[in-house]
Amino acid sequence: MKLRNKINLYTTVLFIFLLVVVNGVIYFSFSKMMYENELERTLAQGLRAVDGIGMMEGETTPQEVLRAYMPIDGMLQIVNEDGTRGGAVVDPNQQYLHDLQVQYYDNQMQQINRDNGVKHTFVSMPIIWQNGEVAALQVSVSLQQTDEILSTLRIIQIIVTLLAIIPVVLSSRFLGNLITHPISSMIKTMREIRESGQFRRIPEPKDSKDELHLMAETFNEMIELLEVNYEKQGQFVSNASHELNTPLTVIESYASLLKRRGREQPEVFDESVQAIHSEAIRMKALTEQLLKLARNDETLKVERKEVDLKHVVAEMVRTIEQSYHRKIELEVQNEVKVHTDLQKFKQLFYIFLDNARKYSEDTIKVRIENTEQQAIVEIIDYGIGIPKEDLEKVFDRFFRVDKARTRKTGGFGLGLSLAKDIADAMKADIHLESVEGLGTTAKIILPLSPSH
């Protein structure tokens, strides 16, 4: 069953159920009130008759007194202690009341009885009858008119319920269409995307800020994100193919050269082996960086702890100095402890320090500073720098400021892209400041440890 039909069915059934419950409560409350009111009126008539009999004079016959207090649509009778009827008057239209079985009650009672399919009120109360005898005065009043009124009420409630179903069905159908319209548009858009292969968006109502609008807005944002990621993926595959094509072409060319002249010319053999070995190393390095970028699940797993920044940075600086025989100056104002992932910080710091080593020949400076809430690690080199217009692009995958220097530095344009992914996972900020021909300053900003 479609969602629109479910909404229509469930809304209609629920409304009818609530309407039946409300009508039932109204009917039973009203009928109870009317029956209780009729019973109280019958009791009041009986009390007046008791008072009248008490004031009865000698020349007035009991039958005349009973006739004077006889209720409309009812009967008034005297029942002796032996269960015989001492006198009775009855409305001609309610003769069936006179035919009912007579029973004596020695105490006051009141109730609603049902005889011959018609309800009637019944009140019995003890009185002092003639010659001081104890008897029971009984009053019965037919509730036929009350039943007719209640029957009319039932008919009216049924008609009102049936008439109310019409607008309920129409409104529930309108509500179902209103709710399912964005969903239908979303389904239609998804099918168009699947069939055409092009990303589309569903229209958003401008004057509405309800959940349906938010759903449409979220869907469009998701489509936009998928479109961006799809374009990035295509660009990534294209760039990766281009980067791999160059070393493969070189390897193929030198392999062909070896096949033709490698045996006869030793110098050609040595040159070809060296070139093939060099390109194989480059391909291995490129593949490793591509794998690092593809392992997003590992990058996102962050284990933060308190890190002594001065100790960690000093240790890495010594390692780089010894490995590459480069002079690195370390400036630390005071002890700085941060709350971060140690291994990912080392990886991030190494990327910037390795770039400084590759693109500069002079001394590299590493400076650690701190504010009230943050620690700042600066890696400063005095190398070739980055043009201002390229600063925002250096974090894009495969982007290189000068593609011609790749052979010299061995870069693929992936290091800073990887650094950005690591920094995002660590909740760290990274900034680059550079002047072409003068050098570059890379900043890593980390939150201080709570105990700092």
N, C-alpha and C positions, 0 to 999 in steps of 0.2 A: 504494500500500500504506500502511495506517495505521501510525503510529509504534508503536503497541502491538504490531502484528504484526511490524514490523521488529525491535523489541527481542527479541521471542520467537524469531524466526527466527535472527537473528545470534547471540544468546546460545547457542542450542541447537547451531548449527553450530560455533561456536567451541569449546564445551565438548567436543563429540564429536571435533573435530579434535585438541584437546589430549589427550583420553583415548586416542585411537588412537596418537598420537605417544608418549605415556608407556608404553602397553602394548607398542608396538613396541620401544621402547628396552629395556624390561624383558625382553621375550622374546628379543631378539637377544643381550643381555648374558648372560642365563641360559643360552641355548643355547651360546654361545661358551665360557662357563665350563665347562659340562658336557663338551663335546667336547674341550677342552684337558685336562680332568681325566682323561677316558678315555684320551687319547693318552699322558699321563704314566704312567698305570697300566699300559698296554700296554708302554711302554718299561721300566718297572720289572720286569715279568714277563720280558721278553727278557733283561735284565741278570742276573736270577736264573738263567735257563736257561743263559746263557753261563758263569756261575760253576759251575753243576752239571756242565756238559760238561767244564770244565777239570779238575774233580776226579774224572772218570770213571776207574774202575779197569778192569783187563783183563777180569775176568769179567762186567762189566756191559755189555750191548749198548747201542748208541746209541738204538735204538728205545725201550728201557725208560727211558732218561734223558729223551727227548723226551716220553714219556707221563707221566713224573713231573711235568714242568713245563708240561704242556698247559693253556692258559687255558680257563676256562668260556666257552661260546659263541664259541670261537675255534679257531685252528689254529696249530701250531708245526711248522716244516719247515726242512730243511737244503737249500741250493741250492749246487751245485758251480760252479766257475769256468766250466765249459763250458755252464752254464745248465740242467743236468739236476737233477732232484730227488734228493737223497741220502737222504732219509727224511722222513716227515711223519706227524703225528697230528692228528686233527680231531674236533671235537664232532659227534656224529651229527646234531644238529639244524641244523648249519651246514655241510652237505656242499657247498654251492655254493662255499665258500671253497677247497676242494680242487680244484675244477674250474677255478679261475681260471688265467690264463696265468702261467707261471713265468718270472721274470727275475732275473738275478744283478746285485747291486750291490756294488762293491768298497769302498764307504765307508758309514758309518752314515747312515741317513736315517729320517725318520718323517713320516707324512702321513695324511690321512683320505681314503679313496677311496669311490666309490659304484659298486656293481655290482648288477645285477638289482633296482634300485630300493631297495637297502638300503645304508646307509653302514656302513663298518667302518674301524677303525684299522689302520695298517700300519707295522711297524717292522722295519728290516733293519740288521744290524750284522755286521761281519766276525769270524770265529773261526778258530782253528787246529783243523782236523778231524783225522780219523784219518791216521796216517802223516805227520803234519806238513803236510798239505794245507790250503790256505786255502779257506774256504767262507763262506757267508753264512747266519746264523741269522735267519729271518724269522718274525715273530709277527703274526697278524691276529686281531682281535676284532670280532665283529658289534656294531653300535650300534642294533640293532632295538629293544631295550628303552628305550634313551635316546630314540629317535625317538617311541616310544609315549608316553613321559612328556611330551615337548615337544608332541605332538599334543593330549594331555589339557590341557596348559597353554593352548594356543591356544583350545580349546573353552571353557575356563573364562573366559578373557579376553573372548571374544566374548559369552558370556552376561552377564558382569558389565557390559560396555559397553552391551548392550541394556537391562539392568535399570536402569542409571544414567541412561539417556535419560528414563525416566519422571519421576523427581523433577526432572531438569533442565528438562523441558518445563513442569512444574507451577510450579517456582520462577521460571522466566523469564516465564511468564504473570503470576504474582503481581507480579514486579518491574515488568513492563510496565504493569500496572494501577496500581501504586504511583506510578510516574513520571508517567504520563499523566493521572492523576486531577486534579491541579491544572490541567493544561493544558486538559482537557475542561471543568472548571468555569469556567476563564477564557473559553473559547470560548462556553460556554452563557451566561455573564454578558454577554459582548459582544453576542450575538444578542438577549438580552433588552433590553439598552440600546438597540440599533438598532430593535427592534420597538416598545418602549414609550416611548422617548425619555427614560427616567428612569435616573439613574446608580445602579448597584448595585455591591456589593463581594462578593468571594468569601471564604468562611470560611477563617481561618488556624488551622492546628494549633498549640495552645498549647505542647505538650511538645516540639516539634521546632524546631531552629534550622539545618536543612540548606538547601541551595540551593533546594529546592522551596518551603520556607517563605519564604525571601527573595524568590523570584519572586512568590509570592502577596502578600507584604507590599509589594513594589515596585509591583505592579499596583494594589493598593488605594490606595497613595499617589498613583499617577498618576491614578486615577479621582477621588480627592479634589481633586487639583490642577485637573483638567479641570472638575470641578463648580464649584469656586471661581471659575475663570476664566470659565466659562459664566455664572455669576451676575453676575460683574463686567461681563462684556460686555453682558448684558441691562440691567444698571443703567446702564452707560455709554451705551448706545443710548437708553434711556429719558430719561436726564438731558440728553443732547445734543439729543434731539428737543424736550424741554421748553425748553431754552435757545434753540433756533432758532425755536421756535413764537412766542415773545414778539415778537422783532423783525419776524418775518414778519406777525404780526397787526397790529402798529403800521403797518408799511408798507402793508398792504392797506387799513387804515382811512383813512389819510391819502390814499392814492391814490383811494379812493372819494370822499373829501371834495373832492379836487382835481377829480375828474370832475364832481361836482355843482355846486360853487360856486367853483372856482378861477379861472375866467375873470372872474366878476363882482366877486369880493372879493380884491384884491391881498394884504391882510393874511393871508387864509386860504391863499393861494398860497405866501407866504413862510414861514408857519408849517409848512405841509405839506412843502415842499421841505427845510426845515431838519431836520424830524423824520425824513424818509426818509433824508436824508444821514447823520444821526447813527446811525440804526439800521443802515444799510449798513456804516458804519465798525465798529460793534460786531460785526456778523456776520462781517466780514472778520477782525477780531482773534480772534474765537472759532474761526473756521475755521483760522487759522494755528496756534493753540495745539493744536487737535485734530490737525492734521497732525504737529506736533512730537511729540505723545504717540504717534501711530501709527508713527512712524519708529523703531521699536525697534532695527532693524539698524544705523542710524547712531549711535544713542545708545550702543550696546554697543562701538563701535569706539573704543578708547582709545589714544592715543599719549602715553605718559608721557615727561617729560623734566624736567631741573632748571629750576625757576622761581624767580626772585627775587620773593618774595611782597610785600615792601615796595614795590618799584618798580611791580609790576602793580596792586596795590590803590590806590596813590597816583594812578596815572594814571586809573583808573576813577572814583575819588572826584572828581577834578577835572572829568571829563567830566560827571558827574551834577550837580555844583554849577553848572556853566555852562549846562547844558541846562534845568534846572528852577529855577535860582536859589534853591537850598536850601543852608543852612549845614551842612557835614559836618565833624566834628572827627576827625582821624586820630591815633591813638596807637600808636607802634611802639617797643618796648623796644630792639631791636637788629636787625641784619640776619638775615633768616630765608629759607632756601632749602628748597623742598619738591620732592618728586618726584611730579608729577601731570600731567594733561592741561591745558594752558594754556587752550584755547578753552572746554572744558567748565567749568573753574573760573570763568572770566569769566561764563559763562552762569549758573552757580549763584550766584555772588556778586551778579550783577545782579538776580536774582529776589528775594533777601532785601532788598537795598538798595531796590529799587523798592517792595516791600511797606512798608518802613519809611517811605518818602516818601509813599505813599498814605494810610497810616493814622496819621500824626502831623503836627503842625504845628511842633513845636519842633526844636531842633538834633538832628541824628543823629550818633551816635558810632560810629566804627569802630576797633576795637582789635585789634592783632596781638600774640599772646604765643606762647611756645614752651616745651615741656618737654624732657626728654632725647631723646624719640623722636617727638614730635608738634608740629605748629604749630596754633594755634587762632586763627581769625578770628571776631571777634564784631561783629555789627551790632546796635546798641542804639538803640531809639527810645522816645520818651516819649508815646506816643499812647494809643489807646483800649484796647489790650491784648486778650487772648483769655481767655475764661472757662476755668477749670481743667478743667471736664468736657469741653471741646471740644478740648483740646490734642492728644489722640490721634487726632482725626478730621480735623484740618486738612490732612493729607497725602492724604486720600481725594479722588478726582476729583469735581468739582462741589460739594464741601462748602464752604459759606460760613458764617461765624459769624453774620453779620447780612445776610440776603438783601436787606433794604431799602436797604442802602448801596451796592448794586451800581451803581445809576444814577450815583452820585456818583464812585465810584472806577473804574468800568469793569471790575471783576473778574468772573471766571467760575468761580472755585474750581478752576482748573487749574494755576496757577503752582506751588504747593507740591507737587502731585502730580508735576509735571515735575521739580521740584528733587529729589525723592526718587529718581526714576528715574536722573537724572544722577549723584547721589551714589552710588547702588548700582553704577553702571557704573565710576565712578572709584575705588571702594573707599574712599570717604570717609564720615565720620560727620557727621550733622547733628542738632542738638538745638534745641528751642524752649523758652524759659523766659519765662513771661508772667504778669503780674498785671493783672486787668481794671481799666481806668481809670488804670493807672500806666505801662504800656508793655510792650515785648517785646524779648527778647534772643535773636537767632539765632546759633548757633555752627556753624562749619564746621571740622572737625578733619581735618587732612591729615598724612601721614607725612613726616618730614623727609628731605631728600636724604642719601644715604649719605656724601657728602663734607662734610656740614654739621658 
